[in-house]
Amino acid sequence: MIKLTRLDGSELYMNPDLIESMEETPETRISLTDGNRFLVMEQIWTIVERIVSFRARTMRRAVTYPGKKYLLRRQAESFRPYCEL
């Protein structure tokens, strides 16, 4: 989630996956995939930087770090997914 500021000064947390388009007039208009529209104070380049930062944090958390081996090869061979049809 990224933090944005509405025109009245209140904070808004938005899921960047739902953003369909953005256009910049004196204020920035964000259109979401579900049809909602929001006016925010931030400029488009600021919003894009926040989205990139959000994605980078998400990817960093998904990476396995040295010392944390979540799925070793021997464990992967014994993994049997459960699927009921």
PDB file of N, CA, C and O in Angstrom:
ATOM      1  N   MET A   1       0.844  -1.166   0.000  1.00  0.00           N
ATOM      2  CA  MET A   1       0.000   0.000   0.000  1.00  0.00           C
ATOM      3  C   MET A   1       0.896   1.238   0.000  1.00  0.00           C
ATOM      4  O   MET A   1       1.954   1.273   0.628  1.00  0.00           O
ATOM      5  N   ILE A   2       0.435   2.236  -0.719  1.00  0.00           N
ATOM      6  CA  ILE A   2       1.171   3.496  -0.738  1.00  0.00           C
ATOM      7  C   ILE A   2       0.311   4.565  -0.075  1.00  0.00           C
ATOM      8  O   ILE A   2      -0.916   4.532  -0.162  1.00  0.00           O
ATOM      9  N   LYS A   3       0.970   5.514   0.588  1.00  0.00           N
ATOM     10  CA  LYS A   3       0.264   6.573   1.298  1.00  0.00           C
ATOM     11  C   LYS A   3       0.166   7.800   0.409  1.00  0.00           C
ATOM     12  O   LYS A   3       1.167   8.268  -0.133  1.00  0.00           O
ATOM     13  N   LEU A   4      -1.050   8.318   0.263  1.00  0.00           N
ATOM     14  CA  LEU A   4      -1.298   9.525  -0.520  1.00  0.00           C
ATOM     15  C   LEU A   4      -2.073  10.516   0.337  1.00  0.00           C
ATOM     16  O   LEU A   4      -2.617  10.152   1.380  1.00  0.00           O
ATOM     17  N   THR A   5      -2.124  11.775  -0.106  1.00  0.00           N
ATOM     18  CA  THR A   5      -2.810  12.823   0.635  1.00  0.00           C
ATOM     19  C   THR A   5      -3.937  13.392  -0.210  1.00  0.00           C
ATOM     20  O   THR A   5      -3.704  13.882  -1.315  1.00  0.00           O
ATOM     21  N   ARG A   6      -5.151  13.330   0.303  1.00  0.00           N
ATOM     22  CA  ARG A   6      -6.295  13.937  -0.387  1.00  0.00           C
ATOM     23  C   ARG A   6      -6.189  15.457  -0.344  1.00  0.00           C
ATOM     24  O   ARG A   6      -5.352  16.006   0.372  1.00  0.00           O
ATOM     25  N   LEU A   7      -7.034  16.130  -1.108  1.00  0.00           N
ATOM     26  CA  LEU A   7      -6.985  17.588  -1.162  1.00  0.00           C
ATOM     27  C   LEU A   7      -7.353  18.239   0.167  1.00  0.00           C
ATOM     28  O   LEU A   7      -6.913  19.354   0.445  1.00  0.00           O
ATOM     29  N   ASP A   8      -8.151  17.565   0.990  1.00  0.00           N
ATOM     30  CA  ASP A   8      -8.523  18.126   2.297  1.00  0.00           C
ATOM     31  C   ASP A   8      -7.468  17.853   3.369  1.00  0.00           C
ATOM     32  O   ASP A   8      -7.635  18.263   4.518  1.00  0.00           O
ATOM     33  N   GLY A   9      -6.380  17.163   3.001  1.00  0.00           N
ATOM     34  CA  GLY A   9      -5.285  16.906   3.931  1.00  0.00           C
ATOM     35  C   GLY A   9      -5.340  15.551   4.609  1.00  0.00           C
ATOM     36  O   GLY A   9      -4.397  15.185   5.311  1.00  0.00           O
ATOM     37  N   SER A  10      -6.412  14.794   4.423  1.00  0.00           N
ATOM     38  CA  SER A  10      -6.499  13.478   5.045  1.00  0.00           C
ATOM     39  C   SER A  10      -5.635  12.477   4.279  1.00  0.00           C
ATOM     40  O   SER A  10      -5.403  12.622   3.078  1.00  0.00           O
ATOM     41  N   GLU A  11      -5.169  11.469   4.997  1.00  0.00           N
ATOM     42  CA  GLU A  11      -4.303  10.456   4.394  1.00  0.00           C
ATOM     43  C   GLU A  11      -5.132   9.341   3.795  1.00  0.00           C
ATOM     44  O   GLU A  11      -6.209   9.008   4.289  1.00  0.00           O
ATOM     45  N   LEU A  12      -4.613   8.772   2.727  1.00  0.00           N
ATOM     46  CA  LEU A  12      -5.289   7.706   2.011  1.00  0.00           C
ATOM     47  C   LEU A  12      -4.242   6.658   1.685  1.00  0.00           C
ATOM     48  O   LEU A  12      -3.170   6.987   1.176  1.00  0.00           O
ATOM     49  N   TYR A  13      -4.541   5.401   1.973  1.00  0.00           N
ATOM     50  CA  TYR A  13      -3.649   4.307   1.615  1.00  0.00           C
ATOM     51  C   TYR A  13      -4.280   3.557   0.448  1.00  0.00           C
ATOM     52  O   TYR A  13      -5.428   3.120   0.528  1.00  0.00           O
ATOM     53  N   MET A  14      -3.513   3.412  -0.645  1.00  0.00           N
ATOM     54  CA  MET A  14      -4.053   2.852  -1.873  1.00  0.00           C
ATOM     55  C   MET A  14      -3.230   1.661  -2.322  1.00  0.00           C
ATOM     56  O   MET A  14      -2.006   1.647  -2.197  1.00  0.00           O
ATOM     57  N   ASN A  15      -3.925   0.661  -2.849  1.00  0.00           N
ATOM     58  CA  ASN A  15      -3.279  -0.510  -3.427  1.00  0.00           C
ATOM     59  C   ASN A  15      -2.846  -0.150  -4.855  1.00  0.00           C
ATOM     60  O   ASN A  15      -3.704   0.104  -5.700  1.00  0.00           O
ATOM     61  N   PRO A  16      -1.543  -0.122  -5.144  1.00  0.00           N
ATOM     62  CA  PRO A  16      -1.100   0.282  -6.476  1.00  0.00           C
ATOM     63  C   PRO A  16      -1.486  -0.694  -7.579  1.00  0.00           C
ATOM     64  O   PRO A  16      -1.431  -0.341  -8.757  1.00  0.00           O
ATOM     65  N   ASP A  17      -1.878  -1.923  -7.218  1.00  0.00           N
ATOM     66  CA  ASP A  17      -2.311  -2.884  -8.225  1.00  0.00           C
ATOM     67  C   ASP A  17      -3.644  -2.479  -8.852  1.00  0.00           C
ATOM     68  O   ASP A  17      -3.977  -2.935  -9.946  1.00  0.00           O
ATOM     69  N   LEU A  18      -4.404  -1.632  -8.173  1.00  0.00           N
ATOM     70  CA  LEU A  18      -5.722  -1.240  -8.663  1.00  0.00           C
ATOM     71  C   LEU A  18      -5.700   0.030  -9.508  1.00  0.00           C
ATOM     72  O   LEU A  18      -6.730   0.409 -10.064  1.00  0.00           O
ATOM     73  N   ILE A  19      -4.557   0.694  -9.617  1.00  0.00           N
ATOM     74  CA  ILE A  19      -4.482   1.935 -10.378  1.00  0.00           C
ATOM     75  C   ILE A  19      -4.539   1.632 -11.864  1.00  0.00           C
ATOM     76  O   ILE A  19      -3.743   0.855 -12.392  1.00  0.00           O
ATOM     77  N   GLU A  20      -5.501   2.267 -12.529  1.00  0.00           N
ATOM     78  CA  GLU A  20      -5.658   2.095 -13.968  1.00  0.00           C
ATOM     79  C   GLU A  20      -4.999   3.234 -14.725  1.00  0.00           C
ATOM     80  O   GLU A  20      -4.283   3.001 -15.699  1.00  0.00           O
ATOM     81  N   SER A  21      -5.237   4.474 -14.283  1.00  0.00           N
ATOM     82  CA  SER A  21      -4.627   5.618 -14.957  1.00  0.00           C
ATOM     83  C   SER A  21      -4.471   6.773 -13.986  1.00  0.00           C
ATOM     84  O   SER A  21      -5.160   6.854 -12.969  1.00  0.00           O
ATOM     85  N   MET A  22      -3.544   7.668 -14.323  1.00  0.00           N
ATOM     86  CA  MET A  22      -3.321   8.878 -13.546  1.00  0.00           C
ATOM     87  C   MET A  22      -3.180  10.038 -14.522  1.00  0.00           C
ATOM     88  O   MET A  22      -2.550   9.905 -15.572  1.00  0.00           O
ATOM     89  N   GLU A  23      -3.767  11.166 -14.170  1.00  0.00           N
ATOM     90  CA  GLU A  23      -3.576  12.362 -14.979  1.00  0.00           C
ATOM     91  C   GLU A  23      -3.338  13.542 -14.058  1.00  0.00           C
ATOM     92  O   GLU A  23      -3.914  13.639 -12.974  1.00  0.00           O
ATOM     93  N   GLU A  24      -2.481  14.430 -14.513  1.00  0.00           N
ATOM     94  CA  GLU A  24      -2.071  15.538 -13.661  1.00  0.00           C
ATOM     95  C   GLU A  24      -2.599  16.846 -14.229  1.00  0.00           C
ATOM     96  O   GLU A  24      -2.205  17.273 -15.315  1.00  0.00           O
ATOM     97  N   THR A  25      -3.479  17.463 -13.491  1.00  0.00           N
ATOM     98  CA  THR A  25      -3.915  18.833 -13.708  1.00  0.00           C
ATOM     99  C   THR A  25      -3.299  19.557 -12.523  1.00  0.00           C
ATOM    100  O   THR A  25      -2.297  19.065 -12.005  1.00  0.00           O
ATOM    101  N   PRO A  26      -3.804  20.665 -12.060  1.00  0.00           N
ATOM    102  CA  PRO A  26      -3.181  21.189 -10.827  1.00  0.00           C
ATOM    103  C   PRO A  26      -3.155  20.161  -9.701  1.00  0.00           C
ATOM    104  O   PRO A  26      -2.234  20.164  -8.885  1.00  0.00           O
ATOM    105  N   GLU A  27      -4.154  19.282  -9.646  1.00  0.00           N
ATOM    106  CA  GLU A  27      -4.122  18.157  -8.714  1.00  0.00           C
ATOM    107  C   GLU A  27      -3.998  16.888  -9.543  1.00  0.00           C
ATOM    108  O   GLU A  27      -4.151  16.925 -10.764  1.00  0.00           O
ATOM    109  N   THR A  28      -3.726  15.780  -8.896  1.00  0.00           N
ATOM    110  CA  THR A  28      -3.563  14.514  -9.612  1.00  0.00           C
ATOM    111  C   THR A  28      -4.830  13.689  -9.456  1.00  0.00           C
ATOM    112  O   THR A  28      -5.313  13.485  -8.342  1.00  0.00           O
ATOM    113  N   ARG A  29      -5.366  13.217 -10.569  1.00  0.00           N
ATOM    114  CA  ARG A  29      -6.564  12.388 -10.582  1.00  0.00           C
ATOM    115  C   ARG A  29      -6.143  10.948 -10.828  1.00  0.00           C
ATOM    116  O   ARG A  29      -5.476  10.651 -11.819  1.00  0.00           O
ATOM    117  N   ILE A  30      -6.537  10.052  -9.921  1.00  0.00           N
ATOM    118  CA  ILE A  30      -6.214   8.636 -10.039  1.00  0.00           C
ATOM    119  C   ILE A  30      -7.510   7.876 -10.292  1.00  0.00           C
ATOM    120  O   ILE A  30      -8.472   7.999  -9.535  1.00  0.00           O
ATOM    121  N   SER A  31      -7.524   7.092 -11.362  1.00  0.00           N
ATOM    122  CA  SER A  31      -8.669   6.233 -11.668  1.00  0.00           C
ATOM    123  C   SER A  31      -8.293   4.792 -11.358  1.00  0.00           C
ATOM    124  O   SER A  31      -7.226   4.320 -11.750  1.00  0.00           O
ATOM    125  N   LEU A  32      -9.179   4.097 -10.648  1.00  0.00           N
ATOM    126  CA  LEU A  32      -8.940   2.706 -10.282  1.00  0.00           C
ATOM    127  C   LEU A  32      -9.714   1.776 -11.212  1.00  0.00           C
ATOM    128  O   LEU A  32     -10.631   2.201 -11.915  1.00  0.00           O
ATOM    129  N   THR A  33      -9.336   0.517 -11.204  1.00  0.00           N
ATOM    130  CA  THR A  33      -9.966  -0.463 -12.082  1.00  0.00           C
ATOM    131  C   THR A  33     -11.431  -0.693 -11.741  1.00  0.00           C
ATOM    132  O   THR A  33     -12.199  -1.120 -12.603  1.00  0.00           O
ATOM    133  N   ASP A  34     -11.836  -0.419 -10.499  1.00  0.00           N
ATOM    134  CA  ASP A  34     -13.234  -0.620 -10.114  1.00  0.00           C
ATOM    135  C   ASP A  34     -14.104   0.604 -10.394  1.00  0.00           C
ATOM    136  O   ASP A  34     -15.288   0.605 -10.056  1.00  0.00           O
ATOM    137  N   GLY A  35     -13.537   1.649 -11.008  1.00  0.00           N
ATOM    138  CA  GLY A  35     -14.302   2.834 -11.375  1.00  0.00           C
ATOM    139  C   GLY A  35     -14.182   3.988 -10.399  1.00  0.00           C
ATOM    140  O   GLY A  35     -14.605   5.098 -10.721  1.00  0.00           O
ATOM    141  N   ASN A  36     -13.623   3.768  -9.220  1.00  0.00           N
ATOM    142  CA  ASN A  36     -13.441   4.859  -8.256  1.00  0.00           C
ATOM    143  C   ASN A  36     -12.380   5.826  -8.752  1.00  0.00           C
ATOM    144  O   ASN A  36     -11.437   5.439  -9.441  1.00  0.00           O
ATOM    145  N   ARG A  37     -12.553   7.099  -8.386  1.00  0.00           N
ATOM    146  CA  ARG A  37     -11.574   8.125  -8.747  1.00  0.00           C
ATOM    147  C   ARG A  37     -11.235   8.932  -7.514  1.00  0.00           C
ATOM    148  O   ARG A  37     -12.095   9.210  -6.678  1.00  0.00           O
ATOM    149  N   PHE A  38      -9.973   9.304  -7.410  1.00  0.00           N
ATOM    150  CA  PHE A  38      -9.494  10.066  -6.268  1.00  0.00           C
ATOM    151  C   PHE A  38      -8.684  11.247  -6.744  1.00  0.00           C
ATOM    152  O   PHE A  38      -7.959  11.153  -7.734  1.00  0.00           O
ATOM    153  N   LEU A  39      -8.807  12.369  -6.036  1.00  0.00           N
ATOM    154  CA  LEU A  39      -7.967  13.529  -6.267  1.00  0.00           C
ATOM    155  C   LEU A  39      -6.960  13.590  -5.132  1.00  0.00           C
ATOM    156  O   LEU A  39      -7.340  13.582  -3.961  1.00  0.00           O
ATOM    157  N   VAL A  40      -5.676  13.651  -5.469  1.00  0.00           N
ATOM    158  CA  VAL A  40      -4.621  13.688  -4.456  1.00  0.00           C
ATOM    159  C   VAL A  40      -3.685  14.852  -4.719  1.00  0.00           C
ATOM    160  O   VAL A  40      -3.656  15.404  -5.820  1.00  0.00           O
ATOM    161  N   MET A  41      -2.922  15.221  -3.703  1.00  0.00           N
ATOM    162  CA  MET A  41      -2.021  16.365  -3.799  1.00  0.00           C
ATOM    163  C   MET A  41      -0.674  16.022  -4.433  1.00  0.00           C
ATOM    164  O   MET A  41      -0.021  16.901  -4.994  1.00  0.00           O
ATOM    165  N   GLU A  42      -0.253  14.774  -4.357  1.00  0.00           N
ATOM    166  CA  GLU A  42       1.064  14.384  -4.858  1.00  0.00           C
ATOM    167  C   GLU A  42       1.108  14.456  -6.380  1.00  0.00           C
ATOM    168  O   GLU A  42       0.101  14.271  -7.063  1.00  0.00           O
ATOM    169  N   GLN A  43       2.315  14.733  -6.891  1.00  0.00           N
ATOM    170  CA  GLN A  43       2.514  14.726  -8.332  1.00  0.00           C
ATOM    171  C   GLN A  43       2.693  13.288  -8.803  1.00  0.00           C
ATOM    172  O   GLN A  43       2.987  12.393  -8.010  1.00  0.00           O
ATOM    173  N   ILE A  44       2.510  13.079 -10.107  1.00  0.00           N
ATOM    174  CA  ILE A  44       2.576  11.724 -10.659  1.00  0.00           C
ATOM    175  C   ILE A  44       3.942  11.098 -10.424  1.00  0.00           C
ATOM    176  O   ILE A  44       4.021   9.920 -10.076  1.00  0.00           O
ATOM    177  N   TRP A  45       5.024  11.856 -10.604  1.00  0.00           N
ATOM    178  CA  TRP A  45       6.354  11.263 -10.443  1.00  0.00           C
ATOM    179  C   TRP A  45       6.572  10.803  -8.998  1.00  0.00           C
ATOM    180  O   TRP A  45       7.277   9.822  -8.765  1.00  0.00           O
ATOM    181  N   THR A  46       5.979  11.497  -8.034  1.00  0.00           N
ATOM    182  CA  THR A  46       6.082  11.080  -6.634  1.00  0.00           C
ATOM    183  C   THR A  46       5.327   9.771  -6.408  1.00  0.00           C
ATOM    184  O   THR A  46       5.807   8.882  -5.703  1.00  0.00           O
ATOM    185  N   ILE A  47       4.156   9.662  -7.005  1.00  0.00           N
ATOM    186  CA  ILE A  47       3.360   8.444  -6.869  1.00  0.00           C
ATOM    187  C   ILE A  47       4.087   7.265  -7.510  1.00  0.00           C
ATOM    188  O   ILE A  47       4.112   6.168  -6.952  1.00  0.00           O
ATOM    189  N   VAL A  48       4.677   7.493  -8.680  1.00  0.00           N
ATOM    190  CA  VAL A  48       5.414   6.429  -9.365  1.00  0.00           C
ATOM    191  C   VAL A  48       6.598   5.977  -8.516  1.00  0.00           C
ATOM    192  O   VAL A  48       6.856   4.778  -8.419  1.00  0.00           O
ATOM    193  N   GLU A  49       7.322   6.909  -7.900  1.00  0.00           N
ATOM    194  CA  GLU A  49       8.441   6.550  -7.029  1.00  0.00           C
ATOM    195  C   GLU A  49       7.964   5.718  -5.835  1.00  0.00           C
ATOM    196  O   GLU A  49       8.640   4.771  -5.432  1.00  0.00           O
ATOM    197  N   ARG A  50       6.825   6.062  -5.277  1.00  0.00           N
ATOM    198  CA  ARG A  50       6.296   5.296  -4.147  1.00  0.00           C
ATOM    199  C   ARG A  50       5.885   3.892  -4.576  1.00  0.00           C
ATOM    200  O   ARG A  50       6.068   2.931  -3.828  1.00  0.00           O
ATOM    201  N   ILE A  51       5.327   3.775  -5.782  1.00  0.00           N
ATOM    202  CA  ILE A  51       4.952   2.455  -6.293  1.00  0.00           C
ATOM    203  C   ILE A  51       6.190   1.596  -6.510  1.00  0.00           C
ATOM    204  O   ILE A  51       6.201   0.418  -6.154  1.00  0.00           O
ATOM    205  N   VAL A  52       7.241   2.187  -7.098  1.00  0.00           N
ATOM    206  CA  VAL A  52       8.486   1.449  -7.327  1.00  0.00           C
ATOM    207  C   VAL A  52       9.095   1.023  -5.994  1.00  0.00           C
ATOM    208  O   VAL A  52       9.579  -0.101  -5.866  1.00  0.00           O
ATOM    209  N   SER A  53       9.074   1.908  -5.008  1.00  0.00           N
ATOM    210  CA  SER A  53       9.605   1.581  -3.684  1.00  0.00           C
ATOM    211  C   SER A  53       8.790   0.454  -3.039  1.00  0.00           C
ATOM    212  O   SER A  53       9.360  -0.446  -2.421  1.00  0.00           O
ATOM    213  N   PHE A  54       7.473   0.500  -3.178  1.00  0.00           N
ATOM    214  CA  PHE A  54       6.606  -0.551  -2.639  1.00  0.00           C
ATOM    215  C   PHE A  54       6.927  -1.894  -3.280  1.00  0.00           C
ATOM    216  O   PHE A  54       7.021  -2.907  -2.587  1.00  0.00           O
ATOM    217  N   ARG A  55       7.097  -1.907  -4.602  1.00  0.00           N
ATOM    218  CA  ARG A  55       7.420  -3.151  -5.313  1.00  0.00           C
ATOM    219  C   ARG A  55       8.795  -3.674  -4.902  1.00  0.00           C
ATOM    220  O   ARG A  55       8.977  -4.883  -4.759  1.00  0.00           O
ATOM    221  N   ALA A  56       9.763  -2.779  -4.713  1.00  0.00           N
ATOM    222  CA  ALA A  56      11.105  -3.193  -4.311  1.00  0.00           C
ATOM    223  C   ALA A  56      11.071  -3.826  -2.919  1.00  0.00           C
ATOM    224  O   ALA A  56      11.713  -4.851  -2.689  1.00  0.00           O
ATOM    225  N   ARG A  57      10.321  -3.218  -1.986  1.00  0.00           N
ATOM    226  CA  ARG A  57      10.194  -3.800  -0.638  1.00  0.00           C
ATOM    227  C   ARG A  57       9.550  -5.176  -0.703  1.00  0.00           C
ATOM    228  O   ARG A  57       9.967  -6.095   0.003  1.00  0.00           O
ATOM    229  N   THR A  58       8.537  -5.321  -1.545  1.00  0.00           N
ATOM    230  CA  THR A  58       7.860  -6.601  -1.684  1.00  0.00           C
ATOM    231  C   THR A  58       8.802  -7.658  -2.230  1.00  0.00           C
ATOM    232  O   THR A  58       8.820  -8.787  -1.740  1.00  0.00           O
ATOM    233  N   MET A  59       9.583  -7.306  -3.239  1.00  0.00           N
ATOM    234  CA  MET A  59      10.520  -8.261  -3.835  1.00  0.00           C
ATOM    235  C   MET A  59      11.637  -8.626  -2.860  1.00  0.00           C
ATOM    236  O   MET A  59      12.058  -9.782  -2.814  1.00  0.00           O
ATOM    237  N   ARG A  60      12.124  -7.655  -2.079  1.00  0.00           N
ATOM    238  CA  ARG A  60      13.168  -7.936  -1.096  1.00  0.00           C
ATOM    239  C   ARG A  60      12.683  -8.937  -0.057  1.00  0.00           C
ATOM    240  O   ARG A  60      13.445  -9.799   0.380  1.00  0.00           O
ATOM    241  N   ARG A  61      11.425  -8.825   0.336  1.00  0.00           N
ATOM    242  CA  ARG A  61      10.886  -9.759   1.334  1.00  0.00           C
ATOM    243  C   ARG A  61      10.718 -11.155   0.769  1.00  0.00           C
ATOM    244  O   ARG A  61      10.734 -12.132   1.517  1.00  0.00           O
ATOM    245  N   ALA A  62      10.555 -11.263  -0.545  1.00  0.00           N
ATOM    246  CA  ALA A  62      10.349 -12.566  -1.173  1.00  0.00           C
ATOM    247  C   ALA A  62      11.660 -13.305  -1.424  1.00  0.00           C
ATOM    248  O   ALA A  62      11.655 -14.518  -1.633  1.00  0.00           O
ATOM    249  N   VAL A  63      12.773 -12.593  -1.407  1.00  0.00           N
ATOM    250  CA  VAL A  63      14.075 -13.194  -1.683  1.00  0.00           C
ATOM    251  C   VAL A  63      14.535 -13.980  -0.466  1.00  0.00           C
ATOM    252  O   VAL A  63      14.371 -13.532   0.669  1.00  0.00           O
ATOM    253  N   THR A  64      15.107 -15.147  -0.702  1.00  0.00           N
ATOM    254  CA  THR A  64      15.656 -15.910   0.422  1.00  0.00           C
ATOM    255  C   THR A  64      17.028 -15.348   0.773  1.00  0.00           C
ATOM    256  O   THR A  64      17.862 -15.125  -0.105  1.00  0.00           O
ATOM    257  N   TYR A  65      17.248 -15.127   2.040  1.00  0.00           N
ATOM    258  CA  TYR A  65      18.505 -14.574   2.518  1.00  0.00           C
ATOM    259  C   TYR A  65      19.452 -15.702   2.905  1.00  0.00           C
ATOM    260  O   TYR A  65      19.003 -16.812   3.190  1.00  0.00           O
ATOM    261  N   PRO A  66      20.759 -15.436   2.918  1.00  0.00           N
ATOM    262  CA  PRO A  66      21.701 -16.465   3.368  1.00  0.00           C
ATOM    263  C   PRO A  66      21.363 -16.897   4.792  1.00  0.00           C
ATOM    264  O   PRO A  66      21.121 -16.066   5.667  1.00  0.00           O
ATOM    265  N   GLY A  67      21.353 -18.173   5.001  1.00  0.00           N
ATOM    266  CA  GLY A  67      21.020 -18.693   6.313  1.00  0.00           C
ATOM    267  C   GLY A  67      19.556 -19.080   6.447  1.00  0.00           C
ATOM    268  O   GLY A  67      19.185 -19.808   7.368  1.00  0.00           O
ATOM    269  N   LYS A  68      18.734 -18.600   5.542  1.00  0.00           N
ATOM    270  CA  LYS A  68      17.317 -18.955   5.558  1.00  0.00           C
ATOM    271  C   LYS A  68      17.008 -19.713   4.274  1.00  0.00           C
ATOM    272  O   LYS A  68      16.726 -19.116   3.236  1.00  0.00           O
ATOM    273  N   LYS A  69      17.065 -20.992   4.359  1.00  0.00           N
ATOM    274  CA  LYS A  69      16.795 -21.825   3.195  1.00  0.00           C
ATOM    275  C   LYS A  69      15.422 -22.449   3.395  1.00  0.00           C
ATOM    276  O   LYS A  69      15.277 -23.480   4.052  1.00  0.00           O
ATOM    277  N   TYR A  70      14.421 -21.802   2.816  1.00  0.00           N
ATOM    278  CA  TYR A  70      13.049 -22.222   3.051  1.00  0.00           C
ATOM    279  C   TYR A  70      12.696 -23.521   2.354  1.00  0.00           C
ATOM    280  O   TYR A  70      11.938 -24.327   2.894  1.00  0.00           O
ATOM    281  N   LEU A  71      13.229 -23.733   1.172  1.00  0.00           N
ATOM    282  CA  LEU A  71      12.868 -24.928   0.435  1.00  0.00           C
ATOM    283  C   LEU A  71      14.138 -25.556  -0.110  1.00  0.00           C
ATOM    284  O   LEU A  71      14.562 -25.260  -1.228  1.00  0.00           O
ATOM    285  N   LEU A  72      14.723 -26.402   0.668  1.00  0.00           N
ATOM    286  CA  LEU A  72      15.924 -27.096   0.232  1.00  0.00           C
ATOM    287  C   LEU A  72      15.565 -28.120  -0.828  1.00  0.00           C
ATOM    288  O   LEU A  72      14.407 -28.524  -0.939  1.00  0.00           O
ATOM    289  N   ARG A  73      16.549 -28.542  -1.608  1.00  0.00           N
ATOM    290  CA  ARG A  73      16.288 -29.485  -2.693  1.00  0.00           C
ATOM    291  C   ARG A  73      15.703 -30.797  -2.167  1.00  0.00           C
ATOM    292  O   ARG A  73      14.790 -31.360  -2.772  1.00  0.00           O
ATOM    293  N   ARG A  74      16.226 -31.278  -1.053  1.00  0.00           N
ATOM    294  CA  ARG A  74      15.703 -32.547  -0.535  1.00  0.00           C
ATOM    295  C   ARG A  74      14.274 -32.379  -0.039  1.00  0.00           C
ATOM    296  O   ARG A  74      13.483 -33.320  -0.111  1.00  0.00           O
ATOM    297  N   GLN A  75      13.932 -31.202   0.461  1.00  0.00           N
ATOM    298  CA  GLN A  75      12.558 -30.952   0.870  1.00  0.00           C
ATOM    299  C   GLN A  75      11.657 -30.767  -0.354  1.00  0.00           C
ATOM    300  O   GLN A  75      10.488 -31.152  -0.319  1.00  0.00           O
ATOM    301  N   ALA A  76      12.172 -30.198  -1.411  1.00  0.00           N
ATOM    302  CA  ALA A  76      11.363 -29.967  -2.606  1.00  0.00           C
ATOM    303  C   ALA A  76      10.931 -31.279  -3.233  1.00  0.00           C
ATOM    304  O   ALA A  76       9.829 -31.371  -3.774  1.00  0.00           O
ATOM    305  N   GLU A  77      11.784 -32.301  -3.169  1.00  0.00           N
ATOM    306  CA  GLU A  77      11.437 -33.593  -3.757  1.00  0.00           C
ATOM    307  C   GLU A  77      10.338 -34.291  -2.972  1.00  0.00           C
ATOM    308  O   GLU A  77       9.574 -35.073  -3.537  1.00  0.00           O
ATOM    309  N   SER A  78      10.251 -34.018  -1.686  1.00  0.00           N
ATOM    310  CA  SER A  78       9.218 -34.675  -0.874  1.00  0.00           C
ATOM    311  C   SER A  78       7.940 -33.851  -0.806  1.00  0.00           C
ATOM    312  O   SER A  78       6.971 -34.272  -0.175  1.00  0.00           O
ATOM    313  N   PHE A  79       7.921 -32.713  -1.429  1.00  0.00           N
ATOM    314  CA  PHE A  79       6.741 -31.853  -1.407  1.00  0.00           C
ATOM    315  C   PHE A  79       5.647 -32.416  -2.317  1.00  0.00           C
ATOM    316  O   PHE A  79       5.881 -32.664  -3.500  1.00  0.00           O
ATOM    317  N   ARG A  80       4.467 -32.614  -1.761  1.00  0.00           N
ATOM    318  CA  ARG A  80       3.344 -33.118  -2.519  1.00  0.00           C
ATOM    319  C   ARG A  80       2.174 -32.131  -2.349  1.00  0.00           C
ATOM    320  O   ARG A  80       1.562 -32.096  -1.281  1.00  0.00           O
ATOM    321  N   PRO A  81       1.857 -31.345  -3.362  1.00  0.00           N
ATOM    322  CA  PRO A  81       0.746 -30.417  -3.212  1.00  0.00           C
ATOM    323  C   PRO A  81      -0.590 -31.148  -3.081  1.00  0.00           C
ATOM    324  O   PRO A  81      -0.792 -32.199  -3.691  1.00  0.00           O
ATOM    325  N   TYR A  82      -1.466 -30.607  -2.311  1.00  0.00           N
ATOM    326  CA  TYR A  82      -2.779 -31.217  -2.093  1.00  0.00           C
ATOM    327  C   TYR A  82      -3.753 -30.597  -3.075  1.00  0.00           C
ATOM    328  O   TYR A  82      -3.900 -29.376  -3.115  1.00  0.00           O
ATOM    329  N   CYS A  83      -4.410 -31.411  -3.855  1.00  0.00           N
ATOM    330  CA  CYS A  83      -5.378 -30.930  -4.833  1.00  0.00           C
ATOM    331  C   CYS A  83      -6.570 -31.862  -4.845  1.00  0.00           C
ATOM    332  O   CYS A  83      -6.431 -33.060  -5.092  1.00  0.00           O
ATOM    333  N   GLU A  84      -7.727 -31.316  -4.582  1.00  0.00           N
ATOM    334  CA  GLU A  84      -8.939 -32.106  -4.595  1.00  0.00           C
ATOM    335  C   GLU A  84      -9.834 -31.615  -5.723  1.00  0.00           C
ATOM    336  O   GLU A  84     -10.173 -30.433  -5.781  1.00  0.00           O
ATOM    337  N   LEU A  85     -10.207 -32.498  -6.598  1.00  0.00           N
ATOM    338  CA  LEU A  85     -11.072 -32.101  -7.720  1.00  0.00           C
ATOM    339  C   LEU A  85     -12.494 -32.520  -7.521  1.00  0.00           C
ATOM    340  O   LEU A  85     -13.340 -32.258  -8.377  1.00  0.00           O
TER     341      LEU A  85
END
